[in-house]
Structures are given as structure tokens and as C-alpha cells.
Amino acid sequence: MKFISLITMIMSTAVLSGIVTAQDPNNKPCTQYETYGCATLQGYNNGNPYLYYCSELYFVEVEKKCSCPTC
């Protein structure tokens, strides 16, 4: 029984870690308001960069997703 519980716990952890890596940068905090920037975030846009705007309330708003790693 302990072996089955251990396997279940490991599988649950693996599934949850997959969920955590899929992130959306919208509404995340940023530091320089009313500016544009380019960034990458693991698990978002297939690892490709995206253009964002830092709003006057210091939150990220994604403007455009790039379709390749060097755009």
C-alpha cells in the first residue's frame, strides 16, 4: 500500500509542476510604467519572446507574441 501511495504522490507532483510552468504574463507587476519591453517567460508562447507594455498601474499587458526566437 505504501508503494502505491508513493507512486500516486509522485505522479500528482509531476502533473502539478506541469501546470505551474504554463504562465501568462498579463497582469503581472512591472517596474517602469508607460514603457514597452520585450521578454520571454518559460512556458509562455512556446518560449518565444513577446512585446509588452507596462501600464500606469504597473501591470504587464502583452501587446504582441513573436512567432520565432529571434524576432
Secondary structure, DSSP 8 states (H G I E B T S, - for coil): -HHHHHHHHHHHHHHHHHHHH----TT-B-SSTTEEEEE--TTSGGG--EEEEE-TTSBEEEEEE-SSTT-
